[in-house]
Amino acid sequence: MKVGPPLDEETQIGAVVSESHLQKILSYIELAQQEGGTILCGGKRKMLEAPYDKGYYIEPTIIEGLSYTCRTNQEEIFGTCL
């Protein structure tokens, strides 16, 4: 999935709304690893070139190996975590 600027027709995932939201998503990705999950892809902030370098973009993330009852699966993240 292509992460990019909102006006690019090829963009499939845009920025999240704020830096605090980005940090929350990243903290859940870290939590998923602490809970025994494996990051198959993504999981990091994505930096775009100017003028979009101030946006809060994150790579689409796929995590495997988590129990259904872990916090990562029980709480709503609303990010690019799949």
C-alpha positions, 0 to 999 in steps of 0.5 A: 500500500502506498503511503503518500501525500493526500493529493497524489492519485496513487496514495492509498494511506495518508497521514494520521491527524497529529503527532500525538496520534502517531506516537500512540500508534507507535506505542501500540506497535511496541506493546505488540512486540512486548506481548509476543507479536512479530512485526512482519512489515512496517511498524515505523514512521515514514518520512516524505519529502518536502513539502510533506515532511511535516506530516505524520505518516506511518508505514502499514503494519502487519503483526502476527503471533498475538493472542486474542486477549492481548491489549493490542487486539482488545483496544482500538488503535485507529492507525495503519496497524492491520 
